[in-house]
Amino acid sequence: MQGREDSMRQHDPFRPRVEPTGAIYDAFQNEAAKRKERKFEEWVAAEIEAVLGCAVEQAQKYGLRAPTREEVERAERYAMGSVDYGAKWSFGVVEAMRQPALPSFTKA
């Protein structure tokens, strides 16, 4: 199965060729392959969870800031409707990972 997945990645014109974007795209694609088995709400949540989990791992691996769930969801909304939806989503997540964390304001 791994050989087939590698072959599909090589022939996917939308798959980003740089990391960590490629790994995040692959996490999305692996989860998207299960869409037929799930209801809409389930697969949307599962894809966001898969992308977030992968992004957190990749952030640690590459010394980047881990994105928030809100940032992953924002990047997904930005990518909606694009022919390269998965790639655009992945690049949006990595762009957020490269930004400094916004300060949180708490009441003392």
N, C-alpha and C positions, 0 to 999 in steps of 0.2 A: 504494500500500500504506500509506503514511504516513497518508493521510486516513482509511482504514479503521481503523487502530490508534487514531487520535485519537477517532474516533467510538465505538469500543469502550470507551475509557477514560472517556468522558463518560457512558456508560450502565452502567458497572460500579459497583453500589451499595457495594461494599467498598473501592474504590480511595480511599486517603487523599487529601484535598484540600490537604494542606500538604506543604511540602518541608522536609527531604529525604526524608520518608517516602514520598511519591508516587513519586519516582524509584526508590527501592529496591524498592517494590512492582512497578513496571513492569519492572525488571530480572528479578525473580522470574517475573512473568507471561510475559515474552518467552521465558525459558528453559523454563518449564513447558509452553509450547506444543509443545515438541519431545519430550515424554515418550513418545509412541507410537513414536518412532524408536529408543528406547534401552531398555536393560535397567534394572531398578530401581536398581541400584548406580550406574550411569552417570548417570542423571538426578538422583539425589539429590546426587551429588558436583558435577555441573554447576550445579545450582541454588544450592548453597552457595557455589560459586566465583563465580557471577554476582552474588549478593547481596553477598558480601564485596568484590568488585571495585568495585561501584557504591557501596557504603558508604564505601570508602576515598576514592573520587573526591568524593563528597558531603561527607565530612569536611573535605577540603581546601577545597572551594568555600565551605562555611559556617563555617569556623574551629572545627570540632569535632574531637574525638579520634577517630582511626581505630579501629574495633573490631578485636579479635583474632578469629581463626578460631573459637576456643573460644566467644567471646561470640555470634558469629553462629549457631553450632551450638546453643548454649544457648537462644537466642531461638527457633530453629526447633523445638526439642523442646517448649518451652512452648506454642507455637502449635498443635502437633499435635492433631488432633481437633476443632478449632474450625471452625465454619461460615465464619468470616472468617479462615481460616488465613493467607493472604498478608498481609492487613492487620495481623493480630496479630503476625506475624513481623517485618514492617517496623517497626512501632512498638517492638517489643522491641529491635531493632537500634539504632534511634535513641535509645532510652532508654540503652542501653549507651554510645553515642557521647557522650552528655551527662554521663556520670559521669567523675569524675577517674580517671586511670590508677592502678591498684593498684601499690604499690611492689614491685619484684622484689628478692628476697633472694638475693644471691649470696655464695658463700664467698670470702673474701679469701685 
